[in-house]
Each structure stands twice: as C-alpha cells, then as structure tokens.
C-alpha cells in the first residue's frame, strides 16, 4: 500500500510485515476465533457478488470512496517525476481540444524530458491515459479526478474479467483485495504516471477471450477495444497480448464466427485513429511520438536485446545526463554482477507494489497453478510479459500494468488454495481471514496516524512519511507565483552539479497563454527574443541549487544581463 516505490518508507514496510506476521500467528493460535462473524460477512459479500452489476460497481466504488475519504489527509498529488509532467501535458493538450500543439516561439528554451518540441509540441506518450487526465481537467479543472475515475474503472473491469474465470464471490474478493494493495495508497492512484488504462485494456482482452466460447458477438468488440486501449497506452505489451489473442482464437475457433466481424470493424477504426494521432504529432502515421523522441534524445533507452540508441549532440547538460545514465544501465547487460543487481531491484520493487507482506503468504501455493486448467494457458501469456520486463534495465509499476489481470487471477487461485489448507484444523481459512483484517487495520492505522500526527511523538511519523512527500522547490515556486498578479516568465539557471532528476522546465499545452512559464537560459539574444515573443510578463530568474527566485528588472532582462 505504499504511496510510491520511489518514496516508500522502510519503516512502513516493517510495520506492515509485523502486522502480517501477527495475523498469521493469530490464525494458528486461535483458528476458530470470530468464525461466526467472518462467516456472516462472507455470506453477505457472496450475496452481493451474485449480482453482476452490483459487484462490478462495488469493485469500482471501494477504492474510489476510500481515496475520497482520505482527501483531507492526502489532498491532490503534485507531479514529481519527469513522466508525470509529460502526461499532464498530454492531458492538457486534449483538454484544449487538440491532438498536438504548435511549436512554441524560441522553442529551444522549452526543451525538456519526454516532451517533443518539433515538429509539434506534444508529449512522447500514447494517448489513453491522457484522455482520462483531460476528462478530469475539463469536468473539474483538476486532472487528478481523471486518475481517480481511471482507477475506479480499472477495478470494475478487473472484477468483470475475473468473473469469467472464477466464481463470482472470488472475483469480487480478488478485485477488492487488489484494491487494498494498489488502489488506495498505490502509486497509480496517487500520481499522474498512469497504469490504469493498460490494466483496463488487458482485463478487457482477458475477459472477452473467455467469453468467446459462449458465441458472444460482443466478445469480439470487447477484445478489439481492449487491444486498442493497450496499443494506446503500452504498445509493446499490446503486441504480446495480440499473440495471446491469436493463440486463444486458434484453440477456441468455435467461438469466432460472431466475434470476428465486430473485432475487425472496431480494431480497424481504432488503428486508423491511432495512425491519425501519430501523423498529427510526428508527421508520420507509422511513427508514434515515443519513437520520435527516442531518436531525438536517446531516452528511454532500448531493451537489452536491442542495440543502444546513440545520440551525440545535446544542447543542455541535464538532457545529456539522463541519456548517459540510461545508457549506463543498458550497458549493465555486459556485467553479471550488475545484471543481477538490476534484476534484484526490479523484483523487489515489483513485490512492494503488487504483493507486499499481506498477499505473499498465498504464493506458497503457486505450485498448484500449473495444475489448474483455468490458469495454465495464462501462464504462457505471463511468460511473455515476464520476458518483456526481464530484458529492460528499469521497472516502474505501469510497465506491468498489462499484467494486472493475470496477477489478480493467480492471487485469487493461490488464496483459494490457502483457504482450504488444513481444513479440518481450520488453519487456512483462519489465516486468510486474519490477513484481510490485518491489511484493513494497517491501512486504517496509518490513516489515523496521519490525521493525528501533531499529537504523537515525531518518531512515529517515519511510518507514514512516504505517504506525503515534501513539496518540491519547483512546486513551492509555483505556489508563490500564483499569488502574484499577472503573467510570469521564469528563466531557470542550473549549476554545473545540478541533478537532472530535478527538472523545472515543464509547461502546459498553451505556452503563450500560460500564467507561469518556465524556460531555459539560452544566451542573451535568444533570451531577449523569448521575452519579446511572450510580452507583458514579469521576468524572474530561478536558481534551484541556490534556492533563489529573483524578479529581474525589465531593461536588464531585455539586454540579457541576468
């Protein structure tokens, strides 16, 4: 339930591990404790699960309502990572009812991570997640509400998809259990990094493939929609899921007669729309923005089985530093020790995000998955996705978003095995019950701790410190400038030792119309040209490494004398 794999606290991990261990001990020591209460709750949930629409809506409402209740404590997340700013640009572009933006004047000043400036000003990312951000911005003025909606839709679709593979009560349980792990305090809900869209797409494909045996014409439409969402969010994983679709179609050809026509029509229309999107952004229908940015700036770097992208010329040292860092990670493939270190870190981060101490005990029964005919075919698909992750130098949760439904399926099946373990003694069912209760208690306890942190000793704050990362210097500067009337142009001057991870130059879709615009210093003539191109603005000089934000005299600014 960590807020972010980048900011999670080890103290929070230790706290959760202790609670999980206590829950297991209670299950062994008093397996019959509270059995009547648990049985009553389970019967009510099973009754709800038998109502498909209610179960799906409940799966969506649970994480959405929980996060809404935490708004006074967590508020709206602030973007921190480069990718988040790029996604926000994508959403803002769509909110302006544009696919791409014209290249801004004196565009060299606005070069930054994961953002194209030529031939158009646009994010490097695929459009799916940006559409949710745009919906939030258009409807409420805050893109995060689009994230909130996206996560709710994701769990609704996960519940629907699981219903095609497991009994209804287990589908509802699996969706809610996963929501406790990644849907409330999780990285996807509390950032702008995405992940939900690809999870929605893969769950639609998963569920539709299982429904095809019932000769459902709608299954073809759902399968095509899911694949299109995947191509519009995680294209490489979409290719792997396409392989799975072809494989399942061959094995279950009896269900294709009605599904194929709908699949073909919808997929062709969606593919045409994506090609048009590429053409508007990059000028080439077959070249997505992601690939064009990689050609220009060399990041993100290649898979280990691909040749490295080589870029020799950079205008700014921060962009070069990011490129060189990723290239160094790519070169780890030549060193067994570094390769192992990279693999271990990715596995650790995967465990922290998707599993954690409350879900791991069930994996002791993972060996039974191969014997389960309902799961065995999906192990093949999982193998493809694991190879995808294993041959890349880094891992973020959204890279495994297309695996979410498979992770949910395997967790549910392992949990069912754990539940019947030592049935006569009642150990398995007791442990599953106490783990769920312990998980809920830990979430509530940390939330209460956040609410009363001013009344408890400071040493306890370390447990939940990762749930509210400190405001970044850029965010502080933005907050200060928002209270000053008028428009502002902020020139950013980095020191020679500035870290590329702390980037300030990110802007919205309409740079000439923005109240606050961040720009790099490019030289007196270019700086003067930018000031004239964006007139009637207060001009500022920000020095992030000196924690300085100073207003510049207009005459000095126009003469380039910073």
C-alpha positions in Angstrom: 0.0 0.0 0.0 3.0 2.3 -0.4 2.4 5.7 -1.9 5.3 5.2 -4.4 8.1 2.7 -4.9 10.3 5.8 -5.2 9.3 7.4 -1.9 8.1 4.5 0.2 9.5 4.3 3.7 11.3 1.2 5.0 9.5 1.8 8.3 6.2 1.5 6.6 7.3 -1.8 5.1 8.4 -3.1 8.5 5.2 -2.0 10.1 3.2 -4.0 7.5 5.4 -7.0 7.8 4.9 -7.1 11.6 1.2 -6.8 11.3 1.1 -9.6 8.7 3.2 -11.9 10.9 0.9 -11.3 13.9 -2.1 -12.1 11.7 -0.6 -15.4 10.7 0.2 -16.3 14.3 -3.3 -15.5 15.4 -4.6 -17.7 12.6 -2.6 -20.6 14.0 -3.2 -19.9 17.7 -7.0 -19.3 17.5 -8.3 -20.6 14.2 -12.0 -20.6 15.4 -11.9 -17.1 16.8 -14.6 -14.9 15.3 -15.7 -17.6 12.9 -19.3 -16.7 13.2 -18.7 -13.1 12.5 -16.5 -13.8 9.5 -19.0 -16.3 8.1 -21.8 -13.7 8.3 -19.7 -11.1 6.4 -18.7 -13.6 3.8 -22.3 -14.7 3.2 -23.3 -11.1 2.6 -20.5 -10.4 0.2 -21.3 -13.7 -1.6 -24.9 -12.4 -2.0 -23.7 -9.1 -3.4 -21.3 -11.0 -5.7 -24.2 -12.9 -7.3 -25.5 -9.6 -8.7 -23.1 -8.8 -11.6 -23.8 -5.1 -11.9 -23.7 -4.6 -8.1 -20.4 -6.5 -7.8 -18.7 -4.5 -10.6 -19.9 -1.2 -9.2 -18.8 -2.2 -5.7 -15.3 -3.0 -7.0 -15.1 0.5 -8.5 -16.6 2.3 -5.6 -14.4 0.7 -2.9 -11.1 2.3 -3.8 -12.7 5.5 -5.1 -14.6 6.0 -1.9 -11.7 5.2 0.3 -9.4 7.6 -1.5 -12.1 10.3 -1.4 -12.3 9.8 2.4 -8.6 10.4 2.6 -8.7 13.7 0.7 -8.4 15.8 3.8 -5.1 13.9 4.6 -3.6 13.3 1.2 -5.1 16.1 -0.9 -4.2 16.2 -4.6 -0.8 14.7 -5.6 1.8 17.0 -7.0 3.8 15.8 -10.0 7.3 14.8 -9.2 8.7 12.6 -11.9 9.5 13.7 -15.5 6.9 11.3 -16.9 4.2 12.8 -14.8 4.7 16.3 -16.3 4.7 14.8 -19.8 1.4 13.0 -19.1 0.0 16.2 -17.7 1.0 18.0 -21.0 -0.8 15.2 -22.9 -4.0 15.7 -20.9 -3.8 19.4 -21.1 -3.4 19.2 -24.9 -6.6 17.1 -25.2 -8.4 19.4 -22.8 -7.6 22.2 -25.2 -9.3 20.0 -27.8 -6.1 19.5 -29.7 -4.1 16.4 -30.6 -0.8 18.3 -30.7 0.3 21.9 -30.1 2.2 24.2 -32.5 5.9 24.5 -31.8 6.2 27.5 -29.3 8.3 30.5 -30.2 12.0 30.2 -29.4 11.4 26.5 -28.7 14.9 25.7 -27.6 14.1 27.4 -24.3 11.5 24.7 -23.6 13.4 21.5 -24.3 12.8 19.1 -21.5 12.4 15.4 -20.6 9.9 13.3 -22.6 8.4 16.2 -24.5 8.6 16.8 -28.2 9.1 20.4 -29.5 9.4 19.6 -33.2 7.6 19.0 -35.5 4.9 19.7 -32.9 4.8 20.5 -29.2 3.5 17.3 -27.6 4.1 14.6 -25.0 6.0 11.5 -26.1 3.4 9.2 -24.6 0.4 7.3 -26.1 -3.0 8.9 -25.7 -5.0 6.6 -23.5 -4.0 7.9 -20.0 -4.1 11.4 -21.3 -7.7 11.1 -22.2 -8.6 10.4 -18.6 -6.5 13.3 -17.4 -8.2 15.5 -20.0 -11.6 14.4 -18.7 -10.7 15.4 -15.2 -9.4 18.8 -16.3 -12.4 19.5 -18.5 -15.0 18.4 -15.9 -13.5 19.7 -12.7 -10.4 21.8 -13.6 -8.1 19.2 -11.9 -6.6 16.3 -14.0 -6.3 14.1 -10.9 -10.0 13.5 -10.9 -9.4 11.7 -14.2 -6.9 9.5 -12.4 -9.4 8.8 -9.7 -12.0 7.8 -12.3 -9.5 5.7 -14.3 -8.6 3.6 -11.2 -12.3 3.0 -10.4 -12.9 1.8 -14.0 -9.9 -0.4 -13.8 -11.2 -2.3 -10.7 -14.6 -2.6 -12.2 -13.2 -4.2 -15.4 -10.9 -6.4 -13.3 -13.9 -7.7 -11.4 -15.9 -8.3 -14.6 -12.9 -10.1 -16.2 -12.3 -12.3 -13.1 -16.0 -13.4 -13.2 -15.3 -15.1 -16.5 -12.6 -17.3 -14.8 -13.5 -17.8 -11.2 -16.7 -18.0 -9.1 -18.5 -14.6 -8.7 -17.6 -14.3 -5.0 -13.9 -14.8 -5.7 -14.0 -12.3 -8.5 -15.4 -9.6 -6.1 -12.9 -10.6 -3.4 -9.9 -10.5 -5.8 -10.8 -7.1 -7.1 -11.2 -5.7 -3.6 -8.1 -7.3 -2.3 -6.0 -5.9 -5.1 -7.7 -2.5 -4.5 -6.4 -2.6 -0.9 -2.8 -3.2 -2.2 -2.6 -0.8 -5.2 -5.8 1.2 -5.4 -5.9 3.4 -2.3 -2.4 4.4 -1.3 -0.9 3.0 -4.5 1.3 4.7 -7.0 -1.3 4.8 -9.8 -3.9 6.4 -7.7 -1.6 9.0 -6.1 0.4 10.2 -9.1 -0.1 11.1 -12.8 2.1 8.3 -14.0 -0.6 6.2 -15.5 -1.1 2.4 -15.3 -4.8 2.1 -15.1 -5.5 2.4 -18.8 -3.3 -0.5 -19.7 -4.8 -2.6 -16.9 -8.2 -1.8 -18.3 -7.2 -2.9 -21.8 -5.6 -6.2 -20.7 -8.6 -7.1 -18.5 -11.0 -6.5 -21.4 -8.9 -8.8 -23.6 -8.7 -11.4 -20.9 -12.4 -11.4 -20.2 -13.5 -11.3 -23.8 -11.4 -14.3 -24.7 -13.0 -16.4 -22.0 -16.5 -15.2 -23.2 -15.9 -16.2 -26.8 -16.7 -19.8 -26.0 -20.3 -18.7 -25.5 -20.5 -17.4 -29.1 -20.9 -13.8 -27.8 -20.8 -11.3 -30.7 -19.9 -8.6 -28.2 -16.8 -10.5 -27.2 -15.1 -9.6 -30.4 -15.9 -5.9 -29.8 -14.6 -6.0 -26.3 -11.4 -7.8 -27.4 -10.7 -5.2 -30.1 -11.4 -2.4 -27.6 -9.1 -3.9 -25.1 -6.3 -4.3 -27.6 -6.7 -0.7 -28.8 -6.5 0.6 -25.3 -3.3 -1.4 -24.9 -1.8 0.0 -28.1 -2.9 3.5 -27.0 -1.0 3.0 -23.6 1.6 0.2 -23.7 2.3 -0.7 -27.4 4.9 -3.4 -26.8 2.8 -5.2 -24.2 -0.1 -4.8 -26.7 1.8 -6.8 -29.2 2.4 -9.6 -26.7 -1.4 -9.7 -25.9 -2.1 -9.8 -29.6 0.0 -13.0 -29.7 -2.2 -14.3 -26.9 -5.4 -13.4 -28.8 -4.2 -15.2 -31.9 -3.3 -18.3 -29.8 -6.6 -18.4 -28.0 -8.5 -17.8 -31.2 -6.9 -20.8 -32.8 -7.6 -23.0 -29.7 -11.2 -21.9 -29.5 -12.2 -21.4 -33.1 -15.8 -22.4 -32.4 -16.5 -19.0 -30.8 -15.1 -16.9 -33.6 -18.0 -16.8 -36.1 -19.8 -13.9 -34.5 -16.8 -12.3 -32.8 -14.5 -11.8 -35.8 -16.7 -9.3 -37.8 -17.1 -7.0 -34.8 -13.5 -7.4 -33.8 -12.3 -6.4 -37.4 -14.5 -3.3 -37.7 -13.7 -1.9 -34.3 -10.0 -2.7 -34.5 -9.6 -1.2 -37.9 -11.4 2.0 -36.9 -9.2 2.3 -33.7 -6.0 1.5 -35.6 -6.9 4.3 -38.1 -7.4 6.7 -35.2 -4.1 5.9 -33.7 -2.4 6.3 -37.1 -4.0 9.7 -37.4 -2.8 10.6 -34.0 0.8 9.7 -34.9 0.5 11.7 -38.1 -0.7 14.8 -36.3 2.1 14.6 -33.7 5.1 13.3 -35.6 4.1 13.8 -39.3 4.3 10.0 -39.9 1.3 7.7 -39.3 3.6 4.8 -38.6 5.9 6.6 -36.1 4.5 7.1 -32.6 5.7 10.1 -30.6 7.6 7.8 -28.3 9.9 6.6 -31.1 10.5 10.1 -32.4 11.5 11.3 -29.0 13.9 8.4 -28.6 15.5 9.3 -32.0 16.0 12.9 -30.9 17.1 12.5 -27.3 18.0 8.8 -26.9 15.7 8.1 -23.9 14.1 5.9 -22.8 17.0 3.6 -23.8 16.5 0.3 -25.5 15.8 -3.2 -24.3 18.9 -5.3 -23.6 18.2 -7.4 -26.8 18.2 -4.2 -28.9 21.1 -2.0 -29.9 21.6 1.1 -27.9 20.3 4.4 -29.2 23.2 6.7 -29.9 22.7 10.5 -29.7 25.8 12.6 -29.8 24.5 16.2 -29.6 22.7 17.8 -26.7 22.0 21.5 -26.1 21.7 21.1 -22.4 23.7 19.0 -19.9 20.7 17.8 -18.0 19.3 16.1 -21.0 22.7 14.6 -21.7 22.9 13.4 -18.1 19.6 11.5 -18.3 20.7 9.9 -21.6 24.1 8.9 -20.2 22.5 7.4 -17.1 20.1 5.3 -19.0 22.9 4.2 -21.4 25.0 3.1 -18.4 22.0 1.0 -17.2 21.7 -0.5 -20.7 25.4 -1.5 -20.5 24.8 -3.5 -17.4 23.9 -6.4 -19.6 27.7 -7.0 -20.1 28.3 -7.4 -16.3 26.8 -10.5 -14.5 27.0 -8.7 -11.1 25.4 -5.5 -12.3 22.8 -7.6 -14.2 21.9 -9.4 -11.0 21.7 -6.2 -9.1 19.4 -4.7 -11.6 17.2 -7.8 -11.6 17.0 -7.9 -7.9 16.0 -4.3 -7.7 13.2 -4.8 -10.2 11.9 -7.9 -8.4 12.0 -6.0 -5.1 10.0 -3.1 -6.5 7.5 -5.5 -8.1 7.0 -7.2 -4.8 6.5 -3.9 -2.9 3.9 -2.6 -5.4 1.8 -5.6 -6.4 2.2 -8.0 -3.4 3.5 -6.9 -0.1 3.5 -8.9 3.1 -0.3 -9.5 3.2 -0.5 -11.2 -0.2 2.8 -13.1 -0.3 1.7 -16.0 2.1 -0.8 -17.2 -0.6 2.0 -17.5 -3.1 3.3 -20.5 -1.2 0.6 -22.4 -3.1 1.8 -21.0 -6.5 3.0 -24.5 -7.5 -0.7 -25.5 -7.9 -1.2 -23.0 -10.7 0.2 -25.3 -13.3 -2.3 -28.0 -12.3 -5.2 -25.6 -12.7 -6.6 -25.8 -16.2 -8.2 -22.4 -16.0 -4.8 -20.8 -15.1 -2.4 -22.9 -17.1 -2.9 -21.1 -20.5 -2.4 -17.7 -18.9 1.0 -18.8 -17.6 2.1 -18.8 -21.2 0.9 -15.2 -21.6 2.6 -14.3 -18.2 5.8 -15.8 -19.5 5.8 -13.4 -22.5 5.2 -10.4 -20.2 7.9 -11.6 -17.8 10.5 -11.8 -20.6 9.4 -8.2 -21.6 10.2 -6.9 -18.1 13.3 -9.1 -17.6 15.1 -7.6 -20.6 14.7 -3.9 -19.7 17.0 -2.0 -17.4 14.4 -0.4 -15.1 11.0 -1.2 -13.8 8.0 1.0 -12.9 4.6 -0.3 -11.9 2.9 0.9 -15.1 5.3 -1.3 -17.1 3.5 -4.3 -15.6 0.0 -2.7 -15.9 -0.8 -5.1 -18.7 -0.2 -8.0 -16.3 -2.6 -6.7 -13.6 -5.4 -9.1 -14.5 -3.1 -12.1 -14.6 -1.6 -11.1 -11.3 -5.2 -10.8 -9.9 -6.1 -14.3 -11.3 -3.1 -16.0 -9.8 -3.5 -14.3 -6.4 -7.1 -15.4 -6.2 -6.4 -19.0 -7.1 -3.5 -19.2 -4.6 -5.7 -17.6 -2.0 -8.4 -20.2 -2.6 -5.7 -22.9 -2.1 -4.5 -21.3 1.1 -8.1 -21.1 2.4 -8.6 -24.9 2.2 -5.2 -25.7 3.7 -5.6 -27.9 6.8 -9.3 -27.5 6.5 -10.0 -29.9 9.4 -8.0 -27.7 11.8 -9.2 -24.5 10.2 -5.8 -23.0 9.8 -6.0 -22.0 6.2 -9.4 -20.2 6.4 -8.4 -18.5 9.6 -5.1 -17.2 8.2 -6.9 -15.8 5.1 -9.4 -14.0 7.3 -6.9 -12.6 9.7 -4.7 -11.4 6.9 -7.5 -9.5 5.3 -8.5 -7.9 8.6 -4.9 -7.1 9.3 -4.5 -5.4 5.9 -7.5 -3.3 6.5 -6.4 -2.4 10.1 -2.9 -1.4 8.8 -4.5 1.0 6.3 -6.8 2.5 8.9 -4.0 2.7 11.4 -1.7 4.6 9.1 -4.5 6.9 8.0 -5.4 7.7 11.7 -1.7 8.3 12.3 -1.6 10.8 9.5 -4.7 12.5 11.0 -3.2 12.9 14.5 0.4 13.2 13.7 0.7 16.5 15.5 -0.3 14.8 18.7 2.0 11.8 18.6 5.8 11.6 19.0 7.8 12.5 16.0 9.5 9.1 15.8 6.1 7.6 14.7 5.9 9.9 11.8 8.5 7.8 10.0 6.0 5.1 9.4 3.8 7.1 7.1 6.2 9.8 6.0 6.3 8.3 2.5 2.6 8.9 2.1 3.1 12.7 1.9 6.3 13.6 0.2 7.6 17.1 0.8 6.6 19.8 -1.6 9.3 20.2 -4.3 11.2 23.5 -4.7 9.5 23.9 -8.1 6.1 23.4 -6.5 6.9 26.0 -3.8 8.0 28.5 -6.5 4.7 27.9 -8.4 2.7 28.4 -5.3 4.5 31.7 -4.6 4.0 33.0 -8.2 0.3 32.0 -8.3 -0.4 34.6 -5.6 1.3 37.4 -7.6 -1.0 39.0 -10.2 -0.1 39.0 -13.9 1.8 36.6 -16.1 5.3 35.3 -15.3 8.2 34.1 -17.3 10.8 32.2 -15.2 14.3 31.6 -16.6 15.9 28.7 -14.9 19.6 28.6 -14.3 21.1 25.3 -13.1 24.5 24.9 -11.5 27.1 22.6 -13.1 26.4 19.9 -10.5 22.6 20.1 -10.8 20.8 16.7 -10.8 18.9 16.0 -14.0 16.1 14.4 -11.9 15.2 17.8 -10.5 13.8 19.4 -13.7 11.9 22.7 -13.6 11.2 23.4 -17.2 7.8 21.9 -17.7 4.8 23.8 -19.1 1.2 23.4 -20.2 -0.2 23.0 -23.7 -0.7 26.7 -24.4 2.7 28.3 -23.6 1.7 31.8 -24.9 -1.4 31.7 -22.8 0.0 30.3 -19.6 0.2 32.5 -16.5 3.5 30.9 -15.4 6.0 29.7 -18.0 9.4 28.1 -17.2 12.2 28.4 -19.7 15.9 27.6 -20.0 18.6 30.3 -20.5 20.0 30.0 -24.0 22.0 33.2 -24.4 21.4 36.9 -24.5 20.0 37.2 -28.0 17.7 34.1 -27.7 16.6 35.1 -24.2 15.7 38.6 -25.4 13.8 37.1 -28.3 11.8 35.0 -26.0 10.9 37.9 -23.7 9.7 39.8 -26.8 7.7 36.8 -28.0 6.0 36.5 -24.6 5.3 40.1 -23.8 3.7 41.7 -20.8 5.1 39.3 -18.2 7.1 39.6 -15.0 10.5 38.2 -15.6 12.1 36.0 -13.0 15.4 34.2 -12.5 15.3 30.9 -10.6 18.4 29.2 -9.3 17.2 25.9 -7.9 20.6 24.9 -6.5 20.8 28.2 -4.6 17.1 28.2 -3.6 16.7 31.5 -5.2 13.9 33.1 -7.1 14.5 36.7 -8.0 12.5 39.2 -10.1 14.5 40.7 -12.9 14.4 44.4 -14.0 12.7 44.5 -17.4 15.6 46.5 -19.0 18.2 44.1 -17.6 16.1 41.2 -18.9 15.8 42.6 -22.4 19.5 43.2 -22.5 20.2 39.6 -21.4 22.1 40.8 -18.2 20.9 38.2 -15.7 
